[in-house]
Amino acid sequence: MVARRLARPASWETRPRHWWLLAIPALMLIQSLVQLGTAPWGDQQLGAIVVVAVGLALVGIGEELYFRGILRVSVRAHHGEFLTLLVTASLFGLAHSFGSLMQRIPLETIAFQVSVTAFTGVSLYAAFRATGRLWVPMALHALDDFSIFLHSGEPGSVQAPGTPGDRHGAAAPRRPRRRPRRQHDP
């Protein structure tokens, strides 16, 4: 019953138009599986792996529900497919840059981060369009985030956005500059 329900698209999902586009989600899956295969599993704590896997699954579900679900349907109701792709991918990239802005990462690094993340958004949009199912980019997003976590370089902990293990290529955060204290004349 559940398998039959997942096989049928929801009213707001679409039917695939070009079956050759299935190469995009297939390549994304292969990339994540290769990363998982080369991950330093022995360096991670089992409890941390489980907690992070559940957390990143929820992140993948939530972000895809918003960007490829709600936002895509809203923009597509008024505009064409190409503009919808650009808007959702650009906003996806921008949404992932706020942590770097807060850490005062250089703007050129943030621009690179936004472009790389927007390209990931394009790939996830294409995965949705190729399959017509929203659960496919949700699963790919969660799997991608999880495989990146395992390669983050610090056992048992999650890398903050903008640190060397971050997938978006941002540099390590700089320490905020301290303002010199004003000395009051007596």
N, C-alpha and C positions, 0 to 999 in steps of 0.2 A: 504494500500500500504506500509506504513512504517512498520507496524507489520509484514507483509510478508517478507520484506527485512531483518528485524532483526532476523527472524526465520531461514533464509538461511545463512549458513556460508560463510564468505568471502573466496577468493581463498587461503589465507594463514592460515585460521583457520582449525581446524581438526574436525573430527566426533568423538563422544564419543565411546570408546571401551568397557568400563565396566560400566553399569548403576548403580551398587552398589556404584560407586565413587561419585554419586550425594549426598551421605551422607555428604561429606566434605563441599561443599558450603552450604548445608542445615544447618549444625552445625555452620558454620561461621555466617550465617544469624541469627540463633537463638541466638547466643552469643551477637551479636550487638543489636538485638531487646531487649534482657533482660537488657543489659546495658542502652539502651535508656529508658526502662521502669523504671529503678531505678535511673535515672539521676535527679539531683536537678534542674529541669526546672525553678522553681521560682527564682533561684539565678542568672539566666542569663538574659541579656538584649536582646530583640527581634532583634534589629539591628545587634548586634554582632553575634547572632545565624545565621541570614540570610547570613551575609558576610562570616562567617567562613564556613557555609554549602556549599556555592558556591565555595569558595577557596579550600576547601578540596575535593570537587567533581572534580575540575580541577587537583588537585594533584593526586588523584586516577586514573583519566584518563591518565594523562601524564606518571606517573610511570609505570602503567600497559602497556601502549602502547609501552614504551621502553623495560621493562624487560620481559614481557610475549609476546610482539609482535615482535619488531625489533630484540632484542638480542636473543630471543629464536629461531626465524627463522634462524638467521645468524649462531648460534652455531649448531643448529640441521642439517643444510645443510652439515656440515662436521663431525659431531660426533653423537653418539647414544643418546637415550632418557635420560638415567641415568646421563651421563656427562652433558648434557644440563640442567637438573634439578639442579645438583650441582653448575654449573657455574652461572646460573641465580639467584639462591637462595643466593649463597655466595656473589655475587656482590650486590644484593639487600640489604643484611645485612651490607656490608661494606659501601655502599652509605649512609646509615642512621647513620653512626658513625662519620662523619666529624665534626658535631656540637659539639659532646662530646670531640673530639680531640682538637678542638679550645678552649674549656673551660677547658682544662687540667684535665679532669676526669681521675682517675686512670686506667691504662691499663687493669687490671683484670675486672673492671666494664665494660669497653668498649668491652672486649672480650665476656662477658655475653650478653651485648646489641646486638652485632653482631650475636651471636648464636640464640637469641630469635627472632630477626628480620629475620634472614635467615629461621627459622622455619615458620614464617609468609609467607615468600616468597615461601616455599615449599607448604604451604596450598593454596596460591593463584594460584600457578602453577597447583596443583591438581584440583582446581576449574575450571581452564581453560580446562584441559585435560578431566575432567568429562563432561563438557557441550559442549566443542568445540566452545565456543563463548567467545570472548575477553571482551565483555561488562559485563559479569558476574563477573570476578575478578575486573574489574574497579569499578563496583557498590559496591561489597563487601569491597574493599579497602577504598573507600570514606565513606561508612557507618561505617566501623570500626574506621577510623580516627575521624569521627564526634562524635561517641559515646564516644571515649576516650577524646575528647575535652570537652564534657559536664561533664566528671568526673575529669577534671583537677584540680578542687579545687579553682580556682580563677574566680569569676564571670566576664563575659564580656571580658576576655582576653585569649589569647592562651599561653599555656605553651611552653617555649623554650625546645629544645631537651636536655635531661640530667637533667631536673628538676624533683622534686618528682612526678608530675602528668604525666610524660612521660611514654608511654606504654612499653618502652624498658627496664625499670627497672634501669636506670642509677641513680646514686646518685645525690644529689644537687651539683651544681658546686662550686668548691672551688675558693676562691679569688686568683688571681695570686700573687705570692711572689714578694715583692718589693726588688729590689737590694739596698743595702745600698749605699748612696751617697759617692763618693770619696771626701775626703777633700784635698784640695790643700794646700801645705805648702807655706807660704808667703816668 
